[in-house]
Amino acid sequence: MAFTQAQLDAIETGIAAGVTSVSYEGKSSTFRSLDEMLRVRSIIRRALGLDPQKSATILVAHDRGFPGGISADGILRSGL
């Protein structure tokens, strides 16, 4: 479904006013709760490219605990 800026403006105005019914372009929508309005607003913002979905990239680093590491000649030294 293609959303419009008018729909986003209407729902944001409704949220700010504390109402659950909004009108836009001669149409109206009634929501069950403020929570539902906030979820729909997020969907519209993402669809319009205003709120890109955040990725869950996690960078993990670890150390195997070799105390000696690798020497200049490429040989693993245990350090023991």
Steps between C-alpha positions, in 0.01 A plus 500: 500500500630844411478753780497877458648789693141619564428174685812541710416863577147403603607222733770715660248780555260249657770364729595853610134586565437177691218383273457160337312614190669690216395634159708547187420556132126462561545169683505417868656230716419401854754316712438288810776658707794737504730196488341391172545850359868499595553161331323618183702822502822295512382289206417812297832668586696191389296473179574865420871447572500736797578239763726232356485172682796461728722201445602278786866473411713378786878508488663225701871477574683246708850398595591133517733580783831390347744697712782489245308586187659466157865588454647701213584178313134385516546232766248478780682539831331357806674730744520218753 
